[in-house]
Amino acid sequence: MDSVLRNKPRSEYHATSSMTIGESLTTHCANQKVHGEVLQLRGANPKAHGEVLQLRGANQKVHGEVVQLRCANQKAHGEDLQLRGASKKAHGEDLQLYCANQKAQESFFKIENPIDDWILTE
């Protein structure tokens, strides 16, 4: 391009430079438009961030529900503990029944012995 410009008069070279500068200005204006779009996108990002904050708020609501569920679970665990306590009571009753069964077996053996003696004496 320089070899072409060297053969042209200086005024034409200046005009060519002005065209290049004009193109640069056009590019700069185009960049500003792009920058404007970027700024709009930046403006859109706070909106997106707002949506994220809303989601965070929604998550807190969900977390609130989770906390409620956790509380519900604790209530359920409390009921489980009550049931566990009831089971221990039932086990206590089982032990009483077991002791009663042992007593019954002992009394059965006591009854059985005289019969054996009676069979032996016969």
C-alpha positions in Angstrom: 0.0 0.0 0.0 2.9 2.3 0.8 4.3 1.8 -2.8 0.9 2.8 -4.2 0.7 5.9 -2.0 4.3 7.0 -2.8 3.3 7.4 -6.4 0.2 9.5 -5.5 0.2 13.2 -4.6 0.3 14.1 -0.9 -3.3 15.4 -0.9 -4.5 12.0 -2.0 -2.4 10.3 0.6 -4.0 12.6 3.3 -7.4 11.8 1.9 -6.6 8.1 2.2 -5.4 8.6 5.7 -8.6 10.4 6.5 -10.6 7.5 5.2 -8.6 5.2 7.4 -9.2 7.5 10.4 -12.8 7.7 9.4 -13.0 4.0 9.3 -11.3 3.9 12.7 -13.9 6.3 14.0 -16.6 4.1 12.6 -15.0 1.2 14.3 -14.8 3.2 17.5 -18.5 4.1 17.2 -19.2 0.4 16.5 -17.2 -0.4 19.6 -19.2 2.1 21.6 -22.3 0.4 20.4 -20.8 -2.9 21.5 -19.8 -1.2 24.7 -23.3 0.1 25.0 -24.6 -3.4 24.6 -22.1 -4.5 27.2 -23.4 -1.8 29.5 -26.9 -3.0 28.8 -25.7 -6.5 29.5 -24.1 -5.2 32.7 -27.5 -3.7 33.5 -29.1 -7.0 32.7 -26.6 -8.7 35.1 -27.9 -6.9 38.1 -31.3 -8.1 37.0 -29.9 -11.6 36.8 -28.3 -11.0 40.2 -31.7 -9.8 41.4 -33.1 -13.1 40.1 -30.3 -14.9 41.9 -31.2 -13.0 45.1 -34.8 -14.0 44.5 -33.6 -17.6 44.1 -31.5 -17.2 47.2 -34.7 -15.9 48.9 -36.6 -18.9 47.5 -33.8 -21.1 48.7 -34.2 -19.6 52.2 -37.9 -20.4 51.9 -36.9 -23.9 50.9 -34.4 -24.0 53.7 -37.1 -22.8 56.0 -39.2 -25.7 54.8 -36.1 -27.9 55.4 -35.8 -26.5 58.9 -39.5 -27.2 59.4 -38.9 -30.7 58.2 -35.9 -31.0 60.5 -38.2 -29.8 63.3 -40.8 -32.3 62.2 -38.1 -35.0 62.1 -37.1 -34.0 65.6 -40.7 -34.4 66.6 -40.7 -37.7 64.9 -37.5 -38.6 66.7 -39.1 -37.5 69.9 -42.0 -39.8 69.1 -39.4 -42.5 68.4 -37.8 -41.9 71.8 -41.3 -42.2 73.3 -41.8 -45.4 71.4 -38.4 -46.5 72.5 -39.4 -45.7 76.1 -42.6 -47.6 75.5 -40.6 -50.5 74.0 -38.5 -50.6 77.2 -41.7 -50.7 79.2 -42.9 -53.5 76.9 -39.5 -55.2 77.5 -40.0 -54.7 81.2 -43.4 -56.4 80.8 -41.7 -59.1 78.7 -39.3 -59.6 81.6 -42.2 -59.9 84.0 -43.8 -62.4 81.7 -40.5 -64.2 81.4 -40.2 -64.3 85.2 -43.8 -65.4 85.4 -43.0 -68.1 82.8 -40.0 -69.2 84.9 -42.2 -69.3 87.9 -44.7 -71.3 86.0 -42.0 -73.7 84.8 -40.7 -74.0 88.3 -44.2 -74.8 89.6 -44.6 -77.2 86.7 -41.4 -79.0 87.7 -42.6 -79.0 91.3 -45.8 -80.7 90.1 -43.9 -83.1 87.9 -41.6 -84.3 90.7 -44.4 -85.9 92.8 -45.7 -87.6 89.7 -42.3 -89.1 89.0 -42.1 -90.2 92.6 -45.5 -91.7 92.3 -44.5 -93.5 89.1 -41.3 -94.8 90.9 -43.2 -96.0 93.9 -45.6 -97.9 91.8 
